[in-house]
């Protein structure tokens, strides 16, 4: 007899009725926003709604809305997430160790190269004077031989 009217969850269960009343409450709040004329009132209304939403989110209990099978799936998912986060933390720690080790080796190599370069510069400066003296002697010797007009003979080796 009553087949034309389908029975919905909102008419059947108290949980669904509370959901409908929650939706109606939010719709009424948003309708109030449409009636606001100035910016200050709009801002205060939005702040009220934001605090209400934040309170709703903090008080929302997900487990009360889940079926037993969904709860077990959620537990498995949380465990898997925990395992993945442990692996990520371990990999990050290993990466940090390897990076720091490479950085130490690079710094040591750099300091060794700088030390070696300093030593080479010291040797260059030290030998620059002796090379300059030797160059002067050679140029003086060659200049002296050319001024006398003597030819140098190449020695023959058999």
BELWO-V292486 format. One record per residue. N is the residue number from 1. PHI is phi in radians with two decimals (none if undefined). NEAR is the number of other C-alpha atoms within 8 Angstrom. D_LAST is the distance of its C-alpha to the last C-alpha in Angstrom with 2 decimals. Layout:
N&PHI&NEAR&D_LAST ; N&PHI&NEAR&D_LAST
This chain:
1&none&3&136.08 ; 2&-1.81&4&133.45 ; 3&-1.38&5&130.68 ; 4&-1.26&5&130.13 ; 5&-1.72&5&128.89 ; 6&-1.31&5&125.54 ; 7&-1.54&6&125.11 ; 8&-1.76&6&122.06 ; 9&-1.18&7&120.32 ; 10&-1.17&10&121.43 ; 11&-1.49&8&125.04 ; 12&-1.68&8&124.56 ; 13&-1.99&8&122.54 ; 14&-1.22&7&122.76 ; 15&-1.10&7&118.95 ; 16&-1.14&11&118.77 ; 17&-1.12&10&121.66 ; 18&-1.21&8&119.75 ; 19&-1.14&8&116.73 ; 20&-1.10&9&118.99 ; 21&-1.17&8&120.49 ; 22&-1.11&8&116.97 ; 23&-1.10&8&116.02 ; 24&-1.11&8&119.25 ; 25&-1.12&8&118.61 ; 26&-1.20&8&115.18 ; 27&-1.09&8&116.58 ; 28&-1.11&8&119.28 ; 29&-1.10&9&116.71 ; 30&-1.23&8&114.70 ; 31&-1.15&8&117.90 ; 32&-1.09&8&118.62 ; 33&-1.09&10&115.26 ; 34&-1.20&6&116.27 ; 35&-1.51&6&119.35 ; 36&-1.20&8&117.45 ; 37&-1.73&6&117.65 ; 38&-1.94&6&115.41 ; 39&-1.18&6&111.89 ; 40&-1.09&6&112.79 ; 41&-1.15&9&115.14 ; 42&-1.06&11&112.63 ; 43&-1.09&8&109.98 ; 44&-1.17&8&112.34 ; 45&-1.12&9&113.42 ; 46&-1.13&9&109.82 ; 47&-1.15&8&109.10 ; 48&-1.10&8&112.13 ; 49&-1.11&9&110.96 ; 50&-1.08&8&107.44 ; 51&-1.19&8&108.86 ; 52&-1.10&8&111.13 ; 53&-1.12&8&108.25 ; 54&-1.09&8&106.14 ; 55&-1.11&8&109.06 ; 56&-1.05&8&109.60 ; 57&-1.14&7&105.95 ; 58&-1.17&6&105.99 ; 59&-1.56&6&109.23 ; 60&-1.24&6&108.28 ; 61&-1.88&6&108.08 ; 62&-1.12&6&105.99 ; 63&-1.09&6&106.92 ; 64&-1.25&5&110.60 ; 65&-1.73&6&109.95 ; 66&-1.70&8&107.73 ; 67&-1.38&6&108.86 ; 68&-1.02&6&107.95 ; 69&-1.18&6&105.33 ; 70&-1.18&8&103.83 ; 71&-1.13&10&103.81 ; 72&-1.16&8&101.84 ; 73&-1.10&8&99.39 ; 74&-1.12&8&99.06 ; 75&-1.07&8&98.40 ; 76&-1.09&8&95.69 ; 77&-1.12&8&94.17 ; 78&-1.10&8&94.26 ; 79&-1.14&8&92.61 ; 80&-1.13&8&89.90 ; 81&-1.06&8&89.35 ; 82&-1.07&8&89.09 ; 83&-1.10&8&86.52 ; 84&-1.10&8&84.44 ; 85&-1.13&8&84.58 ; 86&-1.12&8&83.40 ; 87&-1.11&8&80.45 ; 88&-1.12&8&79.63 ; 89&-1.11&8&79.85 ; 90&-1.13&8&77.63 ; 91&-1.12&8&75.04 ; 92&-1.11&8&75.20 ; 93&-1.12&8&74.70 ; 94&-1.11&8&71.69 ; 95&-1.05&8&70.22 ; 96&-1.07&8&70.78 ; 97&-1.06&8&69.03 ; 98&-1.10&8&66.00 ; 99&-1.12&8&65.88 ; 100&-1.13&8&66.14 ; 101&-1.12&8&63.43 ; 102&-1.10&8&61.10 ; 103&-1.13&8&62.03 ; 104&-1.09&8&61.23 ; 105&-1.09&8&57.81 ; 106&-1.11&8&57.13 ; 107&-1.12&8&58.22 ; 108&-1.14&8&56.06 ; 109&-1.08&8&53.01 ; 110&-1.11&8&53.73 ; 111&-1.13&8&54.11 ; 112&-1.11&8&50.86 ; 113&-1.15&8&49.03 ; 114&-1.13&8&50.63 ; 115&-1.12&8&49.64 ; 116&-1.08&8&46.03 ; 117&-1.14&8&46.07 ; 118&-1.07&8&47.57 ; 119&-1.07&8&44.86 ; 120&-1.12&8&42.15 ; 121&-1.09&8&43.99 ; 122&-1.07&8&44.24 ; 123&-1.13&8&40.50 ; 124&-1.11&8&39.84 ; 125&-1.11&8&42.25 ; 126&-1.12&8&40.78 ; 127&-1.45&8&37.18 ; 128&-1.06&8&38.26 ; 129&-1.12&8&38.92 ; 130&-1.19&8&35.62 ; 131&-1.17&8&33.78 ; 132&-1.12&8&35.89 ; 133&-1.13&8&35.07 ; 134&-1.12&8&31.32 ; 135&-1.15&8&31.66 ; 136&-1.10&8&33.65 ; 137&-1.10&8&31.12 ; 138&-1.17&8&28.26 ; 139&-1.14&8&30.48 ; 140&-1.17&8&31.68 ; 141&-1.12&8&28.21 ; 142&-1.24&8&27.18 ; 143&-1.14&8&30.55 ; 144&-1.16&8&30.24 ; 145&-1.22&10&26.92 ; 146&-1.25&9&28.33 ; 147&-1.25&7&31.51 ; 148&-1.42&6&29.86 ; 149&1.38&6&28.18 ; 150&-1.48&7&24.76 ; 151&-1.73&6&21.74 ; 152&-1.64&4&18.89 ; 153&-1.73&4&15.39 ; 154&-1.47&4&12.61 ; 155&-1.33&4&9.83 ; 156&-1.70&4&6.47 ; 157&-2.07&3&3.73 ; 158&-1.79&2&0.00
